[in-house]
Amino acid sequence: KITSLPHTVGALSGLQVMRLDHNELGQLPDSMAKLLSLQELVLAHNLLTDLFSGLGKLKKVELLDVSYNKLDALPFELSEIAALKRLEVVGNPMRFPPAEIVAGGT
């Protein structure tokens, strides 16, 4: 299982899909904000307690799956991703936004 990613992951500028689910990632390098072609980011079933700085720069992301991690809040930067069509967050100890909002999808 993968426990960390190198900072050089940001050099994969043409990458469109990244699936790193079912690993043991505890954090992500901020260089992921350079993956400007990314359309799908699947990070489900890891150990993430927060997401990387600069997430809002990934304007083409349509699917973000961070379900079954240890996230207790979602960054406000998510609102900057206009292309985002599907956000999966189930199975996290969310404090913000409140669970009823997450469950209702509003």
C-alpha positions in Angstrom: 0.0 0.0 0.0 1.1 3.5 -0.8 1.8 5.7 2.3 3.1 8.9 0.6 3.5 10.6 -2.7 6.7 12.4 -3.9 6.5 16.1 -4.5 7.5 15.4 -8.1 3.9 14.1 -8.7 3.1 17.7 -9.7 5.2 17.3 -12.8 2.6 15.0 -14.3 0.9 18.0 -15.8 -1.0 16.0 -18.5 -2.5 13.5 -16.0 -6.3 13.4 -16.3 -7.3 10.6 -13.9 -5.6 9.7 -10.6 -6.9 6.8 -8.6 -5.2 6.2 -5.3 -8.0 4.6 -3.4 -7.5 1.8 -0.8 -4.0 2.9 0.3 -2.6 4.4 3.5 -2.0 8.0 2.4 -2.0 10.3 5.4 -1.3 13.5 3.5 -0.8 14.8 0.0 1.9 17.0 -1.4 0.9 20.6 -2.2 2.5 20.0 -5.6 -0.7 18.2 -6.6 -2.1 21.7 -7.2 0.0 21.7 -10.5 -2.1 18.8 -12.0 -4.2 21.2 -14.0 -5.5 18.6 -16.5 -6.9 16.4 -13.8 -10.6 15.5 -14.2 -11.0 12.6 -11.7 -9.3 12.4 -8.3 -10.1 9.3 -6.3 -8.6 9.2 -2.8 -11.2 7.0 -1.0 -10.2 4.6 1.8 -7.0 6.3 2.9 -6.0 8.1 6.1 -6.3 11.7 5.0 -7.1 14.3 7.7 -7.0 17.2 5.2 -6.6 17.9 1.5 -3.7 19.7 -0.1 -3.2 23.4 -0.4 -4.2 24.7 -3.8 -7.0 22.2 -4.5 -9.1 25.1 -5.9 -6.6 25.4 -8.8 -7.8 22.1 -10.3 -10.5 23.7 -12.3 -11.2 20.7 -14.5 -11.9 18.2 -11.8 -15.4 16.7 -12.3 -15.1 13.9 -9.7 -13.5 14.1 -6.3 -13.9 11.0 -4.1 -12.5 11.4 -0.6 -14.9 9.0 1.1 -13.7 6.9 4.0 -10.8 9.0 5.2 -10.4 11.0 8.4 -11.6 14.4 7.1 -13.5 16.5 9.5 -14.0 19.5 7.2 -14.0 20.4 3.5 -11.9 23.3 2.3 -13.6 26.4 1.0 -11.5 26.0 -2.1 -13.9 23.4 -3.4 -16.2 26.2 -4.3 -13.6 27.4 -6.8 -13.9 24.2 -8.9 -16.8 25.0 -11.2 -16.4 21.8 -13.2 -17.0 19.6 -10.0 -20.1 17.4 -10.7 -19.6 14.7 -8.1 -18.2 15.0 -4.6 -18.0 11.8 -2.5 -17.4 12.4 1.2 -19.3 9.6 3.0 -17.5 7.8 5.9 -15.6 10.8 7.2 -16.1 12.3 10.7 -17.3 15.6 9.2 -17.9 18.6 11.3 -18.1 21.2 8.5 -20.3 21.3 6.5 -22.8 19.8 8.9 -23.7 16.1 8.3 -27.3 16.9 7.3 -26.0 19.2 4.5 -23.5 16.5 3.3 -26.2 13.9 3.4 -28.7 16.0 1.6 -26.3 17.2 -1.1 -27.3 20.8 -0.7 
